Amino acid sequence: MLDALPAIPRDRDGPVFAEPWHAEAFALAVELEARGAFTWSEWADVLGAEIAALGPQACGEEAYYLAWLSALEKMTDAKGLIPEAERARREAAWDRAARATPHGRPIALGTRD
């Protein structure tokens, strides 16, 4: 399955990631496909469009995983996996947490979020 996905950084043991959120975005896509939320063909179409939309000036692992994140958002919206009110609530919680977190520190949601 992983061989079908282009440009995933890997070593001899499998995929490697520069940032924890890259691995989390990757794992989320793999899990959603495994649960039948979408097919790899659907995923490849959406991810390919997101990568193409970045344009040739965007390169590197950060741009690649930003495309993954955007593709995940589009897929969850298209499939209705997260109700709009829930998504808005979570986005607001992350926004509050990001604004409250000192620069350079990991963002953490509070228990009330």
C-alpha positions in Angstrom: 0.0 0.0 0.0 2.7 2.5 1.0 4.5 1.9 -2.3 1.5 3.4 -4.1 2.0 6.8 -2.4 4.5 9.1 -4.0 7.2 11.1 -2.3 6.8 9.8 1.2 10.2 10.2 2.9 11.5 6.7 3.9 14.5 4.8 5.1 15.1 1.1 5.0 12.6 0.6 7.8 9.7 2.5 6.3 8.3 6.1 6.3 10.1 8.8 8.2 8.8 12.3 9.0 10.5 15.6 9.8 7.8 16.8 12.1 5.3 14.9 14.4 2.3 16.5 12.6 3.6 15.1 9.3 3.3 11.6 10.8 -0.1 12.4 12.3 -1.5 13.6 9.0 -0.1 10.5 7.3 -1.6 8.2 9.9 -4.9 9.9 9.8 -5.2 9.4 6.0 -4.2 5.7 6.3 -6.7 5.1 9.1 -9.5 6.9 7.3 -8.9 4.8 4.2 -8.7 1.6 6.3 -12.1 2.4 7.9 -13.6 2.9 4.4 -14.1 6.7 4.6 -12.6 7.0 1.1 -10.6 4.9 -1.3 -6.9 5.3 -2.2 -8.0 6.4 -5.7 -10.2 9.2 -4.3 -7.3 10.2 -1.9 -4.8 10.2 -4.7 -7.1 12.5 -6.9 -7.6 15.0 -4.1 -4.0 14.9 -2.9 -2.7 15.3 -6.4 -4.9 18.3 -7.0 -3.7 19.9 -3.7 0.0 19.3 -4.7 -0.7 20.8 -8.2 -2.4 23.8 -6.6 0.8 24.6 -4.6 2.6 25.2 -7.9 6.2 24.5 -8.8 7.6 27.1 -6.4 6.4 25.0 -3.4 8.7 22.1 -2.7 10.0 20.1 0.1 8.5 18.0 2.9 6.6 20.9 4.6 4.8 21.8 1.4 4.0 18.2 0.7 2.4 17.7 4.1 0.5 21.0 3.9 -1.0 19.5 0.8 -1.8 16.3 2.8 -3.5 18.4 5.5 -5.5 20.4 2.9 -6.5 17.1 1.2 -7.6 15.7 4.5 -9.8 18.7 5.2 -11.3 18.5 1.7 -12.0 14.7 2.0 -13.6 15.0 5.5 -15.8 17.8 4.2 -16.7 16.0 1.0 -17.6 12.8 2.9 -19.4 14.6 5.7 -17.1 12.9 8.3 -17.2 15.8 10.7 -20.4 17.9 11.2 -19.8 21.6 10.4 -20.6 22.8 13.9 -18.1 20.3 15.4 -15.4 21.3 13.0 -16.0 25.0 13.7 -15.8 24.3 17.5 -12.5 22.4 17.1 -11.0 25.1 14.9 -11.9 27.8 17.4 -10.4 25.7 20.2 -7.1 25.3 18.3 -7.1 29.0 17.5 -7.5 29.9 21.2 -4.8 27.4 22.2 -2.4 28.7 19.5 -2.9 32.3 20.6 -2.3 31.4 24.3 0.8 29.4 23.6 4.2 31.1 23.8 6.2 31.1 20.5 8.2 28.0 20.0 6.2 25.9 22.5 4.0 23.0 21.5 0.3 23.9 21.2 -1.9 21.9 23.6 -5.6 21.9 23.9 -7.0 22.3 27.4 -9.4 19.8 28.9 -12.4 22.2 28.3 -11.5 22.3 24.6 
